[in-house]
Amino acid sequence: MKYLSINAKLFIKNRKNFMAKMKPSSLAVFNSNDVFTTGADSTLPFTQNRDLFYLSGADQENTILVLFPDCPDPAHREVLFVTETNAHIAVWEGEKLTKEKATEVTGIKTVYWLKDFDKKFFEMMTQCDTVYFNTNEHYRQSVEIETRDDRFIKKTKAQYPAHNYAKSAPILQRLRAVKDSIEIDLMQQACDITNAGFRRVLNFLKPGVMEYEVEAEFLHEFIRRRSDGFAYTPIIASGNNANVLHYIENNQECKDGDLMLIDAGAQYANYASDMSRTIPVNGRFTERQKQVYDAVLRVKNDATKMLVPGTLWKEYHVEVGKLMTKELLSLGLLDKADVQNEDPNWPAYKKYFMHGTSHHIGLDTHDYGILWEPMQAGNVFTVEPGIYIPEEGFGIRLEDDVVINESGAPFNLMRDIPIETEEIEEIMNA
């Protein structure tokens, strides 16, 4: 992996917290993600199952984690299974985890080769009553492929029909939503790399540049700073492309007088950052562009102040809608009649700001978190209001990642990334 080693005490703590929530006489199993083929003998770059990584730090394919806190054999209360490595594999594929290295990375003392899994698992299954399966229950998930966890669930239920079964997701939803200080540091690193990429782009962008060239500048800076690359498919949208919320073609020329909406973030050690900025292709905002930009920035700043312990996500978005309505009235994009006659299920401001303002972020860009429970210290949220005006040929979105504190305003992980129009123009025209 490109990233520097992570202190294993993070994963030791995460496992301890998870096991404290398990039922008596139960074990939990977590499988790595598949390696996906593209045809012939080619594969996509491997991406680890985030739950397995959260609990172990093991960032390798063909890995299984078993947690069994009540196991009568103390050696089997935490067990990691990895593919047996050898000299041939080392030559053709590179270094894989040895048992000793796996213990160093994860803090798990008992490490077996994967070929021994069925035998060891049978032994543990005779000693437990309940099995926790790992299922994807994120509120945005729309996965159609069958995962290794899915196949494991089918196999286990067929072989052990008399056991009870439970879900790991409700436990992990709450645990992963509250970040450890080590996780915050990793996310700060991702945000700092994003900052470097953005500043590189500020010095690069000019009329005639292609959107994909801007994407390449980001990637160059991300990789050279030990990033895994983009945390998600980047949006590099100039002109009216900004009014397509998930524009990812990034294949148009950047023209004089246009704005460019950038939604991009680096990933570091599997932790995501998520930044949006909107900048002038020629280095200067017009008065109208600046007027709308400042309105979005005010909404972002005021919305950020609401992210405190006890805030409910749904009520927060209602309040942000009120802020946006006020700004749209001031900009002349809405009038009082629009607001008075609005549909409560689709308020008038939604014509120009149609997406949500915040989502959890962490190991996933849209991270785990239970939206109907109050926000708490250690949650990390994006804040990303926008105004999209197709008839004027531009859209503006601004986004930072912030950590909720015990008291007071949240801590902005992107505080060093330029956002004021004056600073952006100054850098672009230096």
C-alpha positions as CSV (number, residue, x, y, z in Angstrom):
1,M,0.0,0.0,0.0
2,K,1.1,3.5,-0.7
3,Y,0.0,4.9,2.7
4,L,2.2,4.7,5.9
5,S,1.4,2.1,8.5
6,I,-1.5,2.7,10.9
7,N,-1.1,2.1,14.6
8,A,-2.7,-1.2,15.3
9,K,-4.3,0.1,18.6
10,L,-7.0,1.6,16.4
11,F,-8.1,-1.8,15.2
12,I,-7.7,-3.4,18.6
13,K,-10.0,-0.8,20.0
14,N,-12.5,-1.2,17.2
15,R,-12.7,-4.9,17.7
16,K,-13.1,-4.5,21.5
17,N,-16.0,-2.1,20.9
18,F,-17.7,-4.4,18.4
19,M,-17.4,-7.5,20.6
20,A,-18.8,-5.7,23.6
21,K,-22.1,-5.3,21.6
22,M,-22.3,-9.0,20.5
23,K,-24.8,-11.5,22.1
24,P,-23.5,-14.2,24.4
25,S,-22.1,-17.3,22.8
26,S,-21.8,-15.7,19.3
27,L,-19.2,-15.2,16.7
28,A,-19.0,-12.7,13.8
29,V,-17.4,-13.3,10.4
30,F,-16.1,-10.7,7.9
31,N,-14.9,-11.5,4.4
32,S,-12.7,-9.4,2.2
33,N,-14.0,-8.0,-1.1
34,D,-13.6,-9.9,-4.3
35,V,-11.0,-9.2,-6.9
36,F,-13.1,-8.2,-9.9
37,T,-12.0,-9.4,-13.4
38,T,-12.4,-7.2,-16.5
39,G,-11.8,-9.9,-19.1
40,A,-8.9,-12.3,-20.0
41,D,-6.5,-12.2,-17.1
42,S,-7.0,-8.6,-16.1
43,T,-8.5,-7.3,-12.9
44,L,-9.6,-4.0,-11.3
45,P,-7.4,-2.6,-8.5
46,F,-8.4,-4.3,-5.3
47,T,-10.5,-2.4,-2.8
48,Q,-10.9,-3.8,0.7
49,N,-14.2,-4.4,2.4
50,R,-14.5,-1.4,4.7
51,D,-15.9,-3.3,7.7
52,L,-13.1,-5.8,7.6
53,F,-10.6,-3.0,7.3
54,Y,-12.2,-1.1,10.2
55,L,-11.9,-4.1,12.5
56,S,-8.5,-5.4,11.4
57,G,-6.5,-3.0,9.2
58,A,-5.8,-6.0,6.9
59,D,-5.8,-4.5,3.4
60,Q,-5.4,-7.7,1.3
61,E,-7.7,-9.9,-0.8
62,N,-8.8,-13.4,0.3
63,T,-8.9,-12.5,4.0
64,I,-11.4,-13.6,6.7
65,L,-11.8,-12.2,10.2
66,V,-13.6,-14.2,12.9
67,L,-14.5,-12.6,16.3
68,F,-15.7,-15.0,19.0
69,P,-15.4,-13.2,22.4
70,D,-16.9,-16.1,24.4
71,C,-14.8,-18.9,22.8
72,P,-13.6,-21.4,25.4
73,D,-10.3,-21.4,23.6
74,P,-8.7,-17.9,24.2
75,A,-6.7,-18.3,21.0
76,H,-9.8,-18.3,19.0
77,R,-11.5,-15.1,20.3
78,E,-9.9,-13.1,17.5
79,V,-8.7,-15.0,14.4
80,L,-7.5,-13.8,11.0
81,F,-7.2,-16.0,8.0
82,V,-5.0,-15.0,5.1
83,T,-3.7,-16.6,1.9
84,E,-0.5,-18.6,2.4
85,T,2.3,-16.7,0.8
86,N,5.5,-18.2,-0.7
87,A,8.5,-17.3,-2.8
88,H,6.6,-17.9,-6.1
89,I,3.8,-15.5,-5.1
90,A,6.3,-12.9,-3.9
91,V,8.0,-12.9,-7.3
92,W,4.9,-12.7,-9.4
93,E,2.5,-10.6,-7.2
94,G,4.7,-9.0,-4.6
95,E,4.8,-9.2,-0.9
96,K,1.8,-10.6,0.9
97,L,1.1,-10.8,4.6
98,T,3.0,-13.3,6.5
99,K,1.6,-14.5,9.8
100,E,4.0,-12.3,11.7
101,K,3.3,-9.2,9.5
102,A,-0.5,-9.8,9.8
103,T,-0.2,-9.7,13.6
104,E,1.9,-6.5,13.5
105,V,-0.7,-4.8,11.2
106,T,-3.8,-6.0,13.0
107,G,-2.9,-6.7,16.6
108,I,-4.5,-10.2,16.2
109,K,-2.2,-12.9,17.6
110,T,-3.9,-15.9,16.0
111,V,-3.4,-16.0,12.3
112,Y,-4.1,-19.0,10.1
113,W,-3.7,-19.7,6.4
114,L,-6.9,-19.5,4.5
115,K,-6.7,-23.2,3.5
116,D,-7.4,-24.1,7.2
117,F,-10.6,-22.0,7.4
118,D,-13.2,-24.7,7.0
119,K,-11.7,-26.9,9.7
120,K,-11.1,-24.1,12.2
121,F,-14.5,-22.6,11.5
122,F,-16.3,-26.0,12.1
123,E,-14.6,-26.2,15.5
124,M,-15.7,-22.7,16.5
125,M,-19.3,-23.3,15.2
126,T,-19.7,-26.2,17.5
127,Q,-19.0,-23.8,20.4
128,C,-21.3,-21.0,19.5
129,D,-25.1,-20.4,19.2
130,T,-25.3,-17.3,17.1
131,V,-23.5,-16.1,14.0
132,Y,-23.2,-12.4,13.0
133,F,-23.2,-12.0,9.2
134,N,-21.9,-8.9,7.5
135,T,-24.5,-7.4,5.1
136,N,-24.5,-4.0,3.3
137,E,-27.4,-2.0,4.8
138,H,-26.3,1.5,3.9
139,Y,-29.3,3.6,3.1
140,R,-27.9,4.4,-0.4
141,Q,-26.8,1.0,-1.3
142,S,-27.9,-0.5,-4.6
143,V,-25.5,-3.4,-5.1
144,E,-26.6,-6.0,-7.6
145,I,-23.6,-8.3,-7.6
146,E,-23.1,-11.2,-5.1
147,T,-20.3,-10.5,-2.7
148,R,-18.0,-12.9,-0.9
149,D,-20.1,-12.2,2.3
150,D,-23.3,-13.1,0.4
151,R,-21.8,-16.4,-0.8
152,F,-20.5,-17.1,2.7
153,I,-24.0,-16.5,4.2
154,K,-25.6,-19.0,1.8
155,K,-23.0,-21.6,2.5
156,T,-23.1,-21.2,6.3
157,K,-26.8,-21.3,6.5
158,A,-26.9,-24.5,4.5
159,Q,-24.2,-26.2,6.5
160,Y,-25.3,-25.0,9.9
161,P,-29.1,-24.7,9.8
162,A,-29.7,-25.0,13.6
163,H,-27.7,-21.9,14.5
164,N,-29.2,-18.5,15.2
165,Y,-28.2,-15.6,12.9
166,A,-27.8,-11.9,13.5
167,K,-26.6,-8.8,11.6
168,S,-23.3,-6.9,12.2
169,A,-24.6,-3.8,10.4
170,P,-26.6,-2.2,13.3
171,I,-23.5,-2.4,15.5
172,L,-21.1,-1.1,12.9
173,Q,-23.5,1.7,11.8
174,R,-23.1,3.3,15.2
175,L,-19.4,2.4,15.8
176,R,-18.1,3.6,12.5
177,A,-20.1,6.8,12.7
178,V,-18.0,8.1,15.6
179,K,-14.4,8.5,14.6
180,D,-11.4,7.8,16.7
181,S,-8.6,10.4,16.9
182,I,-6.4,8.2,14.7
183,E,-9.2,8.1,12.1
184,I,-9.5,11.9,12.3
185,D,-5.8,12.2,11.6
186,L,-6.0,10.0,8.6
187,M,-9.0,12.0,7.2
188,Q,-7.0,15.2,7.8
189,Q,-4.2,13.7,5.8
190,A,-6.7,13.0,3.0
191,C,-8.0,16.5,3.1
192,D,-4.4,18.0,3.1
193,I,-3.7,16.0,0.0
194,T,-6.9,17.3,-1.6
195,N,-5.7,20.8,-0.6
196,A,-2.4,20.3,-2.5
197,G,-4.3,19.0,-5.5
198,F,-6.7,22.0,-5.6
199,R,-3.8,24.5,-5.3
200,R,-2.1,22.8,-8.2
201,V,-5.2,23.2,-10.3
202,L,-5.6,26.9,-9.3
203,N,-2.2,27.4,-10.9
204,F,-3.0,25.3,-13.9
205,L,-6.5,26.2,-15.1
206,K,-6.9,28.7,-17.9
207,P,-9.2,29.0,-21.0
208,G,-8.6,26.3,-23.5
209,V,-7.7,23.6,-21.0
210,M,-9.8,20.4,-21.1
211,E,-11.7,19.2,-18.1
212,Y,-9.8,15.9,-18.2
213,E,-6.5,17.7,-18.0
214,V,-7.7,19.2,-14.7
215,E,-8.6,15.7,-13.5
216,A,-5.1,14.6,-14.4
217,E,-3.5,17.4,-12.4
218,F,-5.5,16.3,-9.3
219,L,-4.5,12.7,-9.8
220,H,-0.8,13.5,-10.2
221,E,-0.7,15.5,-7.0
222,F,-2.8,12.8,-5.1
223,I,-0.6,9.9,-6.1
224,R,2.7,11.7,-5.4
225,R,1.5,12.3,-1.8
226,R,0.8,8.6,-1.1
227,S,-2.9,8.8,-1.8
228,D,-4.8,5.8,-3.2
229,G,-6.2,8.2,-5.8
230,F,-9.7,9.7,-5.9
231,A,-12.1,8.8,-3.1
232,Y,-14.9,8.8,-5.7
233,T,-15.3,9.5,-9.5
234,P,-14.4,13.2,-9.7
235,I,-16.7,15.9,-11.1
236,I,-14.8,18.4,-13.2
237,A,-17.6,20.5,-14.7
238,S,-17.1,23.7,-16.6
239,G,-19.9,26.0,-17.7
240,N,-23.4,24.4,-17.9
241,N,-21.9,21.0,-17.1
242,A,-22.0,22.1,-13.4
243,N,-25.8,21.9,-13.6
244,V,-25.6,18.1,-14.1
245,L,-25.2,17.0,-10.5
246,H,-23.3,13.8,-11.2
247,Y,-21.4,15.0,-14.3
248,I,-18.4,12.7,-14.7
249,E,-17.6,12.8,-18.4
250,N,-15.0,15.5,-17.8
251,N,-14.4,15.8,-21.6
252,Q,-15.2,19.4,-22.5
253,E,-13.1,22.5,-23.1
254,C,-12.9,25.1,-20.4
255,K,-13.9,28.4,-21.8
256,D,-13.2,32.0,-21.0
257,G,-15.8,33.5,-18.7
258,D,-17.1,30.2,-17.5
259,L,-17.0,28.8,-14.0
260,M,-15.7,25.3,-13.2
261,L,-17.4,23.3,-10.5
262,I,-14.9,20.8,-9.0
263,D,-16.2,17.9,-6.7
264,A,-13.1,15.8,-6.0
265,G,-11.3,14.4,-3.0
266,A,-8.3,12.3,-2.2
267,Q,-8.4,8.9,-0.5
268,Y,-5.7,8.1,2.0
269,A,-5.4,4.8,3.8
270,N,-8.9,3.9,2.7
271,Y,-10.3,7.1,4.3
272,A,-12.2,9.6,2.0
273,S,-12.2,13.3,1.7
274,D,-15.0,15.1,-0.3
275,M,-14.4,18.7,-1.5
276,S,-16.3,21.0,-3.8
277,R,-15.1,24.3,-5.0
278,T,-16.2,26.5,-7.9
279,I,-13.5,28.6,-9.6
280,P,-13.4,31.0,-12.7
281,V,-11.7,29.5,-15.7
282,N,-10.0,32.8,-16.5
283,G,-9.1,33.6,-12.9
284,R,-11.7,36.3,-12.3
285,F,-15.3,36.1,-11.2
286,T,-17.9,38.3,-12.8
287,E,-20.0,40.4,-10.4
288,R,-23.0,38.1,-10.9
289,Q,-20.9,35.0,-10.4
290,K,-19.5,36.4,-7.2
291,Q,-22.9,37.4,-6.0
292,V,-24.2,33.9,-6.3
293,Y,-21.0,32.4,-4.9
294,D,-21.1,34.5,-1.8
295,A,-24.7,33.5,-1.2
296,V,-23.7,29.8,-1.3
297,L,-20.8,30.5,1.0
298,R,-23.1,32.2,3.5
299,V,-25.4,29.2,3.5
300,K,-22.4,26.8,4.0
301,N,-21.0,28.8,6.9
302,D,-24.4,29.1,8.7
303,A,-25.2,25.5,8.0
304,T,-21.9,24.4,9.5
305,K,-22.7,26.1,12.8
306,M,-25.8,23.8,13.2
307,L,-23.7,20.7,13.2
308,V,-23.5,20.2,16.9
309,P,-24.4,17.3,19.2
310,G,-28.2,16.7,19.4
311,T,-29.0,18.1,16.0
312,L,-31.3,15.9,14.0
313,W,-30.3,15.4,10.3
314,K,-33.9,15.9,9.0
315,E,-34.6,19.1,11.0
316,Y,-31.1,20.4,10.0
317,H,-32.0,20.1,6.3
318,V,-35.3,22.0,6.9
319,E,-33.3,24.9,8.5
320,V,-30.8,24.9,5.7
321,G,-33.7,25.2,3.3
322,K,-34.8,28.3,5.0
323,L,-31.3,29.8,4.7
324,M,-31.2,29.0,1.0
325,T,-34.7,30.4,0.4
326,K,-33.6,33.7,1.9
327,E,-30.6,33.8,-0.4
328,L,-32.6,32.9,-3.5
329,L,-35.1,35.7,-2.8
330,S,-32.2,38.2,-2.4
331,L,-30.7,37.0,-5.7
332,G,-34.0,37.4,-7.5
333,L,-34.2,33.8,-8.4
334,L,-37.4,33.3,-6.3
335,D,-40.1,35.8,-5.4
336,K,-42.5,35.8,-2.5
337,A,-45.3,34.2,-4.5
338,D,-43.0,31.2,-5.3
339,V,-42.5,30.7,-1.6
340,Q,-46.1,31.3,-0.5
341,N,-47.4,28.8,-3.1
342,E,-44.6,26.2,-2.7
343,D,-45.3,22.5,-2.4
344,P,-44.3,21.5,1.2
345,N,-42.9,18.2,-0.2
346,W,-40.8,20.1,-2.7
347,P,-40.1,23.6,-1.5
348,A,-39.5,26.4,-3.9
349,Y,-35.7,26.5,-3.2
350,K,-35.4,23.0,-4.6
351,K,-35.6,24.5,-8.1
352,Y,-32.1,25.8,-7.6
353,F,-30.8,23.5,-4.8
354,M,-32.1,20.1,-5.2
355,H,-29.8,17.8,-3.2
356,G,-29.0,17.3,0.5
357,T,-26.6,19.5,2.4
358,S,-24.7,16.9,4.4
359,H,-23.8,13.3,4.7
360,H,-21.5,11.2,6.9
361,I,-18.0,10.6,5.6
362,G,-15.2,8.3,6.6
363,L,-14.1,5.0,5.2
364,D,-16.8,5.5,2.6
365,T,-17.5,8.8,1.0
366,H,-21.1,8.3,2.0
367,D,-20.2,6.7,5.3
368,Y,-22.2,4.7,7.9
369,G,-24.4,6.7,10.2
370,I,-28.0,6.5,11.4
371,L,-29.8,9.5,10.2
372,W,-32.7,9.4,12.5
373,E,-30.5,9.5,15.6
374,P,-29.1,12.8,17.0
375,M,-25.7,13.9,15.8
376,Q,-22.9,13.4,18.3
377,A,-19.3,14.4,18.9
378,G,-16.9,12.5,16.6
379,N,-19.3,12.3,13.6
380,V,-17.7,13.7,10.4
381,F,-20.1,15.4,7.9
382,T,-19.8,17.1,4.6
383,V,-21.4,20.5,4.2
384,E,-22.2,21.2,0.6
385,P,-24.9,23.7,-0.4
386,G,-25.2,24.7,-4.0
387,I,-27.1,27.0,-6.4
388,Y,-27.6,25.7,-10.0
389,I,-28.8,28.2,-12.7
390,P,-28.9,26.6,-16.1
391,E,-30.5,29.7,-17.7
392,E,-27.4,31.7,-16.6
393,G,-24.9,28.9,-17.7
394,F,-23.3,28.1,-14.3
395,G,-23.7,26.3,-11.1
396,I,-21.9,26.8,-7.8
397,R,-21.3,24.2,-5.0
398,L,-19.0,24.6,-2.0
399,E,-18.2,21.7,0.3
400,D,-16.0,21.1,3.3
401,D,-15.6,18.1,5.7
402,V,-16.1,18.9,9.4
403,V,-15.9,17.0,12.7
404,I,-18.6,17.6,15.3
405,N,-17.1,18.7,18.6
406,E,-18.4,18.1,22.1
407,S,-19.3,21.8,22.2
408,G,-19.1,24.8,19.9
409,A,-18.7,24.9,16.1
410,P,-17.3,21.8,14.3
411,F,-13.7,21.5,13.3
412,N,-13.2,22.0,9.6
413,L,-10.7,19.5,8.1
414,M,-10.6,21.7,5.0
415,R,-10.0,25.0,6.7
416,D,-6.7,25.4,4.7
417,I,-8.3,24.9,1.3
418,P,-9.0,28.3,-0.4
419,I,-12.6,29.2,-0.5
420,E,-13.0,33.0,-0.4
421,T,-13.3,34.5,-3.9
422,E,-10.5,37.0,-3.2
423,E,-8.0,34.3,-2.2
424,I,-8.9,32.1,-5.2
425,E,-8.4,35.1,-7.6
426,E,-5.2,36.0,-5.9
427,I,-3.7,32.5,-6.3
428,M,-4.9,32.1,-9.9
429,N,-3.4,35.5,-10.9
430,A,-0.1,35.3,-9.0
